């Protein structure tokens, strides 16, 4: 399927379905210093998210009050950043939550403020707040506290932090909200969506040492957070499966290590991360058993909820998710820069693992004065068993003569929607123009081809876009 999308952005950043996208962006940032660089399914209740956000703000306020005597004599820096981005497609279905032929400002726009307080020679406090489209409501913006941590640097080679932190997940995760710090109009969605959040409440360390001409950095973290995984369900079967967008809340216990090696302007990085994900509604499904209705035939259905007749859905208390990340950024001859990243996400204890995926991108950039044109390829694909099971579940039908056939068939589609599989790749051509050291104008054309299906398509077309093309 082919799709032409144009995106204008002012910013401080199945079996065959194609999509083309054009982007324009201005990125800006104000203030001193550099921001952000560290070496069934029911929708969740909105008030729960408001309460969690309120707790984050209250904890930060209490911290400031407790540290007020120190802050009064500290060095304080305030900086701001923002992105105003517009995107439009020539198709009426929604892509990446917001993009369709009506255009949107919600996919990329945000505004933020950061407060850095140097309490003493080795101690610092950082607070960062931003307003952006909500992560649990398609029609709302929401203020969030992204960072709120206390840092201690006992020497030049060790940094310890405690509080609300940004994960050292991908190369640009720490500064992904500050578009002026990278050249892409938008970081490749295929890779930067492997986890629904990159923030947690916990502890982290960064240890640096030198080896000849190399600088090595080991980073680690451990903490908890609450986040939401987004689903789009085609059929309305309340209370089990409400139609449309649903956000399923999870408590994440996260830990990981990354090792980086820097040599002049070249950087290599590897990381291993683990997440224990417990859903708000309790145990999560591990396997959907098949229930045969006519012996000796394949007529039957997958039991996707215990309310359906059958042996019962197999559950586990939590999903155990492992994520392997690789990254490289290196300078080539003729002032060409190569940037590439790879991520492998695996659910260790569930056989219906739609989230089991491989994702990667590879880009070439060349600086020409104030211009930096670039090209990249990006792709994401769930493992074949997950894609095959999702396709089989979606296609499974019982004959109309079977009592309740319509309801049974609807449950099969709902179960397929909840698997969240991916199969797509994209090509992008773009450029950024440096208006000033703190502002960039960006433009990008993106061409996306989906395979069997892609959960980035948030509409009833999720399983209906095989081998179609449009512009």
N, C-alpha and C positions, 0 to 999 in steps of 0.2 A: 504494500500500500504506500502511496507517495503522498507526502504532505508538505505544503509550503508554509513555513511560519516565519513571521517577521517579528523581531523583538527590538524595541527602542528602549534603551536603558540609560538613565542618568544615575551614576552610581559612584561611590568613593573608593564590582564585580557585579495469519501469523503464519504463518508461513509467509512471509514477505509483505511487509507493510512499510512504506517509505514516508519520511517526513522531512521537509526542508524548513529551515528556520534562519531568519536574518535578525541580527541583534545590533542595537546601538546603545552605547552606555557612556555616561559620565560618572566618574568616581571622584569623590572628594573627601577630604579629611581636614579637620582643624585642630589646633592645639600643639603642644610640645611633646616630643618623645615619640616612640613607636608603639602603636597599640598592638597588644595581643601576641607578642612573640615569646613563646616558651620553647628553650633549647628544644451451644452456640454463641453468638457474639452480640453483646448489647453495647450501645454507645455509652461512654463514660459520662458521668454527671458533671456539667460545667462547674458547679459550685465546688466540687472537689479540687479542680484545677485552680480556682481562685484561692481556695484555702491554702494550697501548697505554695502558690506564688506569694501570698501574704506572709506565710511563715519565712520564706527566704528574705523578704524585705525586712521583717521584724528582727530576724537574727542579725542582719547586716546593721540595722539601726542600733541594736543593743551593743554590737561590737564597737561601733563608733563612739557610743556613750562611754563604754568602759575604757576606751583608749583616748578619750577626749583630752586628758592632761598631756599625753604625748603628742597628739595631733596639733595641739595649740602651738607647739614649738617645732613642728615638722615642716619639711619642704613638701609643698602640695603642687601637683600638676594636674590640670584638667584638659582633656582632649575630646574631640567629637569626631564622628564619622557618619556617613550616610550614603545611601544608594536610592536613586529614583530610577526605576526600570519599568519599561513597558514591553509587553509581548503580545503578538497577535498571530493567529493561524487562519488559514482559509478553510478549516474544517470546523464543524459544529460540536464535535465531541471534545471532552476536556482532557488535556495532557498535562502531567505534572501538577495536578490539583487545580490549576487556574487558567491555563492557556487554551483559548478557543478562538473562533473567528470573530468574537466580539471584542477581543483585546482585553488586557488586564494590566494593572499596575502592581498586583499582589504577589506575583511570582518572585520578584527580585528586590522590591523596595524595602528599605528599613532605615532607621535612624538610631544612633547610639551615642552614649556619653560614657567616658571613662575617667575615673579619679584615681591617681597614683599618689600615695602618701609615703614619703621616706621618713620613717619613725626614728631611725638611728642608722649608723653606718651599715649595719648588717640586717636591719629589719625594715620591712615594707608592707604596706597594705594596699590592695588593689580592688576597686569596685568598678564593674562595668554593667550598665543597664542598656537595654535596647527596646524599641517598639517595632514590631514586625507582625505579619500575618500569624494568627494563632496556629499552634501545632495540633489543636484539637477542635477547631471550629472553622468551617470553610468560609464563613461570612464575617469574620471579626479580626481586628487587630488587637494585640495584647502586649502590655509592657512586661518584660521579664528581666530577671537579674541573672546575667550570664556568668559573671565572675564576682566572687567575693572571697578573697583569700588573703591570708597572712603569710608572708614569705620571710625566710631566714637564710642568709648566705654567710655561713661561718668562715668560708675562704673563697677564693676566686674559682675553685673547681667544684664546689658543691652548692646546690640550691635545694632547699626544702620548702614545701608549701602545704598549707592546710586550709580547707574551706571549700567553696564552690569553684571547681576547676574546669578547664577545657582539656579534653583528652589529647595526648600526642598520637593520634590515630593515623592520619595521612599527612602528606607533606605540608598542605595548606590548612589543615583543620584548625590550628590555633588562631589563624587570622582570616578564616573563611568569611566572616562578616564584614571585613574591611577590604573592599574591592580594589582599592588603590595599591594594595600590596601584591597583586598578581595581575597578569596580562589578559587572562581569559575573561570574556564577557560574563560567563558563568562557569564555575568549576564543573567538570564533567559529572552529570547526575548519576551516570551508571556506577561510578566508583564512590562518590561522596554521599550515597544514600544507603550504604551497606548496613549502617546502624541508624535508628531513628533519632538518636541524640548523641552529641559529643561532649556533654557537660555532666558532671557528677559532683557529689558532696563527699569529700574524702581527703586523702593525703597523696602527695607526689614527691618524687625526688629527681634530680638531674645531676649526674656526676660526669665531669669532663677530664680528660687527660690527653697528653700529647705523646706522639710516637713518630720520631723523625719529622717528616713534613705533613703528617696526618693528625687531625684532631678527632678524637673519639668521644661520643656522648652516649651514656646509658641513662635512659629515663624509665621510671616505673610509677605506677599509681594503683590505688585501691580505694574503692568507695561505692556509694549507692546513689541512685537517682530514680525518679519516676518519669515515665514517658508513655507515649501512645504509639501504637501501630495502626495505620490507616487501612481500611478496607472499603471496597465498593461492592455492594450486593445488588444484583439485578432484580430479585424477586422479593416481594413483601410477604413474609410469613411470621408476623409477630405472634407471640413475643420471642420466638426463637431467632428469626432472621429478619430484622427490619430492613426494608429496601433503602438503597442510597448509600451515602457515606456513613460509616461507623468508625469510631475510634476506640480501640481496645486498650485499656490501660495496663501497664506492666511496671512492677518494681524490679529494677536492675541492680544486681550486685556485680561490680565490674572490677577487673584487675588486669594488668598487662605490663609488658616490657618492650621497649624499643631500643635498638642500637644503631647509631649513626656514625658514619665516617666521612669527614670533610677534608678535602685536599684542594686548597685554593678555592676556586669557584665550583668545584665538583662535590656532589653529595650523594652518598649511598645510604639506604636505610632499610632495616628489617624490623618487624614487630610481630609479637604474638599476644593475643588478647583473649580473655574469657569473660563471658557474661552469663550469669544465672538469671533467667527471666521468669518471674512469677506473675501470673495474670491476676488482675483485680477480682475476677469472678471465680477464682479457684483453680483446680487442676486443669491442665490443658491436654487436648487430644494427642495421642501418640500414633494411633492407627484407626482407620475406618474399615470395619469388617464388611465383607460382601454377604448379603442375605439372598439366597436363591429362592425364588417364588415358584418356579416350575422345574421340578427335578429333571435332570438330564439335559437342561438347556442353560444358556447364559442369561436368561430373563431373571432379573432381580435388581437389587439396589445396594448402594453403599450406605451403611448406617452412619450418618454424620451427627446424630444426636441421640442420647439415651431415651428421649421421648418416642423414638421410632421403634417398632418391633425389631428384635434381633438379639444377638448374644451380648450386646453392650459395647460401647466405644471404649477402647483402651486409653487410659489417661496416665499422665505423669504429673508430679507436683510442680515441675518447672521445666522449661527448655534450657539446655546447656548449650551455649553457642560459642564456638571458637572462631576467631578471625585471624588469619595470617595476612600481613601486609608487607609489600615490597615497594620501594621507591628509589628513583634515580633522577638526578638533575646534574647535567654536565655540559661543559662548553665544548663545541666543535669548531673546526676551522671556519673562517669567514664570518665570525661573530654569530654563529648559529648556536642556539641552545636547545638541548634535548631534555624533555621532561617526560617521565613515564611512571605509572604506578599500577600495582596489581593487588587485588584483595580476594581472598578465598574465605567464604563464610560457610560454616558447617554446623548443623544442629546435631548434637552427638547422641541424643536419646529419643529420636522420633523418626518413624519410617515414612510419615507423610510430609517430609521436610521440604516444602516448597521454598523456604528461604535458603536452602543449600545452593550456593551460587559461586561462580567465578566472575570477576569483573576486572577490567583493565582499561587504561588509555595510554596512548603514546603521542607526543606532540613535538613539533619543531617550531622554534621561534627565532626571529632575526631582528635585532635592533638596528634601525636606520634613522639616525637622528632622534627626533621625538617619537617616531613611529616604531611600533613593534608588531609586524604582521605575524600570523601563526596559522598552523594547520594542525588538527589532531583527529585521531580515530579513537573511539571509545566503544566498549561493548560490555554487556552483562548477560549471563546465561545461567539458568538453573541447571542442575545436573539432569541428564536424560531421564532417570527414573522419576524424578519429580515432575518434569514436563509431561512425560507419558501418562503418569497417574492423573495429573490435572486434566489432560485432554480426555482420558477415558472417563473420568468422573463427570466432566461436562457433557460428553456425548451420550452417556448412559440414559436410556429411556425404557420405561415399561409400557406395554401396549395399553391403549385406552380402555380395553375391556377389563383390565385389572382394577378393582375398586380402589378409589383414591389415587389413580394414576397421575393426575395433574399435580397433586400435592407432592407425591413422591418425586416426580421429575423436577419439581421446583427445588426440592431439597438437594438434589444432585448438583444443580447449577449453583446453589448457595455454597455447598461444600467446596466446589471448584473455585469459587470467588475467594474463599477464605484461605486458600493455600498460598496465595501471593507469589506465583512463579514469574520468572523473567526470561525473555529471549529477545534481545534487540542489540543493534549496533548503530553508531552514529559517526558521521564525518562532519567536521566543522572547519570553516575558513573564516578568519577574523583578523582584527587589528585593534590595537590600543594606541591612543595618542596622548602623550603627556602634556596636559595644559600647564601644569606647574608641578613642583615636587609633591604636592598633596592632592592633585586632581587628575583624573584621566577620563578621556572619552573613548568608548569602545563600540565596535560594531562586529557582528558575527552572523554568519549564515550556517545553519545546521541542517543536515540531512540525516534522517533517522529511518532505519528499516527494522521492523519487528519481525520476529519469526513466528513460532507457534502462538505466542501470546506475550503480553507485557503488562504488568501491573501498574506501570506508569500511566496507562490509559485508564482513566477513572470513569468509566461509563459502561452502559450495557454492551458496548462493542468489544469488551475485553476479550471474549472468545469468538468474536465474529469478524476479525480483521485479517484472516489468513489469506495470504497471496493476493492482496489488493494493493492498488497504487493510486495516489492522488497527489495533486500539487496545490 
